[in-house]
Amino acid sequence: MKPRISPLLIALVAPLLIGADKPVLVPDISAREVQIRYSFSGAQLLLFGAVVYPGGRPPDHQVDIAVVLRGPVQPILVREKIRIAGIWMNADSNRFRSAPSFYAVASSRPIADLLDERTAAIYELGLHNLQLSPGGGALPEKERRFEAGLLDLRSRHRLYSEYPHGVEINGGVLYRAVITIPSQVPVGTYTAETFLIDRHKVIAAATRDIQIDKSGFERYVALAARRHRFLYGLTCVALSLFLGWAAAAAFRRRF
Amino acid sequence: MDIYLPIAGQSVNALFIVVLGFLVGLLSGMFGVGGGFLTTPLLIFYGIPPTVAVASAATQITGASVSGAMVHMRRGGVDLKMAGVMIAGGLFGSVIGAVLFRLLQSSGQIDVVIGLLYVLILGWIGALMLLDSLKSLGFLKVEQPETPQQRRHRWVSSLPYRWRFHGSGLYISPVAPLALGFVAGTLTVFLGIGGGFILVPAMIYLLGMPARIVIGTSLVMILAVTAGTTMVHAITTRAVDVVLAALLLVGGVIGAQYGAVLTTRLKPDLLRLALAVIILLVGLRMFLGLFWRPDEIFSIEYL
């Protein structure tokens, strides 16, 4: 997976930008669509692109890039297990109205070195700056506990990740980052945001969409199970009856 | 070889699932049990969401009981009227069970309830089988009870509206088999088990059915109720994963055939001892799972 079109794109875009006084990001992704098929066990996305500077000359000092890939937002309920009479069971819960189903941030240096906390929070850069919109008017202490639980759980399932040195910048102009998607990602429209950061300020940003979808048979099954519940159930029953009968028939001849 | 499960939403090792299905099928062929009580916990240990595991295991039992039911039908070892009454109770039980399942799901207690029920049932059946096999292997001496056992419990014969069940040679109230079916149907929805290990002794000792037709009748009943449960799960929880069920089935139906052949060649008492130990180990693991600090204190539910 090589950046095929970016040099061409720069050549095309560059003349338009010569008059501008701000650098412009030209981002691209190795795949605009990710298809979940029967053998899907995760994917690696290459997020790459170029920075086009006014006058075509990169600045003398180092600029930094942060890339964020985020999945569709889902309202969720996080439950917490507590030991009751010796048995661990769900006791407390907290709602989060806007938790992204997937979140990965890659940056050329750790986020804390790039931006102050307030700016990082505005751009939701870094796991601890995600705006999860906890609901239900819970105590702040409880909210923090549930937020930490959610971040920890999704980090271990590789649904939330941080790559503090995940962006590689070449010649101050070209950048690339590799982000891994695990197999249990939800489908939907993902957005890849790229931020150009210079002296603790975000000076340019650009967004691209990626479609992650179940395809072929997997898509068909998931749709059928949702839309044609009765027929789907009937198919499952028919399949099991047929396989059971076929095995009995096949083995009766052999033994 | 990894394969993606469209409903569970994760990939699993296909070979592992097929082998699991095969081993459980082997057991079901040897002992005439559905094997759901092993499939579901093992799938849960593997990391399949409990709801999906329960729903898809029920589908597998349907397939595993087909060949047995066919054989018994051909031999006339099925009381169709009795099976019909029990199926009616079972389907009703599975619908009520599904409502309870949804309630427990939305209050977040379904996993604990599944775990507790499994511990109780696996512990009970495992202990019974262990005692039984130890007795028949001669490790345990038993005193034969002096009084001959009553043919059926007194409360069953005291129930009103008696029907004649010609296949079983019984004249009893249909309420008892209806209730029995109801319990089995509820368990099928909750635990993804056929309930054969409860049905068979209950049909012999509670209803007083002759042993000759008990296995066939319970197989037909399990076949119908697990098929009904699959429908109930497909419509209410939407947790039936057809790919997972197919993988389990491929292993399971073949395993069941080999199991049936193996029973004639191996010493059954030793096998039963081995099965009892397996069941107790799975039950013990489930039991510890309830009391150990879980790996995940937090869990996520989609709204």
Chai-1 contact restraints between the chains, C-beta under 6 A:
chainA,res_idxA,chainB,res_idxB,connection_type,confidence,min_distance_angstrom,max_distance_angstrom,comment,restraint_id
A,Y38,B,I3,contact,1.0,0.0,6.0,A-B,restraint_1
A,Y38,B,Y4,contact,1.0,0.0,6.0,A-B,restraint_2
A,F40,B,Y4,contact,1.0,0.0,6.0,A-B,restraint_3
A,S41,B,D2,contact,1.0,0.0,6.0,A-B,restraint_4
A,S41,B,S11,contact,1.0,0.0,6.0,A-B,restraint_5
A,Q74,B,Y302,contact,1.0,0.0,6.0,A-B,restraint_6
A,P75,B,L303,contact,1.0,0.0,6.0,A-B,restraint_7
A,I76,B,I300,contact,1.0,0.0,6.0,A-B,restraint_8
A,I76,B,Y302,contact,1.0,0.0,6.0,A-B,restraint_9
A,L77,B,E301,contact,1.0,0.0,6.0,A-B,restraint_10
A,L77,B,L303,contact,1.0,0.0,6.0,A-B,restraint_11
A,V78,B,F298,contact,1.0,0.0,6.0,A-B,restraint_12
A,V78,B,I300,contact,1.0,0.0,6.0,A-B,restraint_13
A,R79,B,G108,contact,1.0,0.0,6.0,A-B,restraint_14
A,R79,B,S299,contact,1.0,0.0,6.0,A-B,restraint_15
A,E80,B,F298,contact,1.0,0.0,6.0,A-B,restraint_16
A,K81,B,P294,contact,1.0,0.0,6.0,A-B,restraint_17
A,K81,B,I297,contact,1.0,0.0,6.0,A-B,restraint_18
A,G86,B,F291,contact,1.0,0.0,6.0,A-B,restraint_19
A,I87,B,L290,contact,1.0,0.0,6.0,A-B,restraint_20
A,W88,B,P294,contact,1.0,0.0,6.0,A-B,restraint_21
A,M89,B,V112,contact,1.0,0.0,6.0,A-B,restraint_22
A,N90,B,G108,contact,1.0,0.0,6.0,A-B,restraint_23
A,G149,B,F298,contact,1.0,0.0,6.0,A-B,restraint_24
A,L153,B,F298,contact,1.0,0.0,6.0,A-B,restraint_25
A,S183,B,Q10,contact,1.0,0.0,6.0,A-B,restraint_26
A,S183,B,S11,contact,1.0,0.0,6.0,A-B,restraint_27
A,Q184,B,G9,contact,1.0,0.0,6.0,A-B,restraint_28
A,Q184,B,Q10,contact,1.0,0.0,6.0,A-B,restraint_29
A,E218,B,Y4,contact,1.0,0.0,6.0,A-B,restraint_30
A,E218,B,P6,contact,1.0,0.0,6.0,A-B,restraint_31
A,V221,B,P6,contact,1.0,0.0,6.0,A-B,restraint_32
A,V221,B,V242,contact,1.0,0.0,6.0,A-B,restraint_33
A,A222,B,P6,contact,1.0,0.0,6.0,A-B,restraint_34
A,A225,B,I7,contact,1.0,0.0,6.0,A-B,restraint_35
A,A225,B,R238,contact,1.0,0.0,6.0,A-B,restraint_36
A,R229,B,A234,contact,1.0,0.0,6.0,A-B,restraint_37
A,R229,B,I235,contact,1.0,0.0,6.0,A-B,restraint_38
A,Y232,B,A234,contact,1.0,0.0,6.0,A-B,restraint_39
A,G233,B,T230,contact,1.0,0.0,6.0,A-B,restraint_40
A,G233,B,M231,contact,1.0,0.0,6.0,A-B,restraint_41
A,G233,B,A234,contact,1.0,0.0,6.0,A-B,restraint_42
A,C236,B,T59,contact,1.0,0.0,6.0,A-B,restraint_43
A,C236,B,T230,contact,1.0,0.0,6.0,A-B,restraint_44
A,C236,B,V240,contact,1.0,0.0,6.0,A-B,restraint_45
A,C236,B,V242,contact,1.0,0.0,6.0,A-B,restraint_46
A,V237,B,A227,contact,1.0,0.0,6.0,A-B,restraint_47
A,V237,B,T230,contact,1.0,0.0,6.0,A-B,restraint_48
A,S240,B,T59,contact,1.0,0.0,6.0,A-B,restraint_49
A,S240,B,T62,contact,1.0,0.0,6.0,A-B,restraint_50
A,S240,B,G63,contact,1.0,0.0,6.0,A-B,restraint_51
A,S240,B,L249,contact,1.0,0.0,6.0,A-B,restraint_52
A,L241,B,V66,contact,1.0,0.0,6.0,A-B,restraint_53
A,L243,B,G63,contact,1.0,0.0,6.0,A-B,restraint_54
A,L243,B,L249,contact,1.0,0.0,6.0,A-B,restraint_55
A,L243,B,V253,contact,1.0,0.0,6.0,A-B,restraint_56
A,G244,B,G63,contact,1.0,0.0,6.0,A-B,restraint_57
A,G244,B,V66,contact,1.0,0.0,6.0,A-B,restraint_58
A,G244,B,S67,contact,1.0,0.0,6.0,A-B,restraint_59
A,G244,B,V253,contact,1.0,0.0,6.0,A-B,restraint_60
A,W245,B,V66,contact,1.0,0.0,6.0,A-B,restraint_61
A,A247,B,V253,contact,1.0,0.0,6.0,A-B,restraint_62
A,A247,B,I254,contact,1.0,0.0,6.0,A-B,restraint_63
A,A247,B,Q257,contact,1.0,0.0,6.0,A-B,restraint_64
A,A248,B,S67,contact,1.0,0.0,6.0,A-B,restraint_65
A,A248,B,M70,contact,1.0,0.0,6.0,A-B,restraint_66
A,F251,B,Q257,contact,1.0,0.0,6.0,A-B,restraint_67
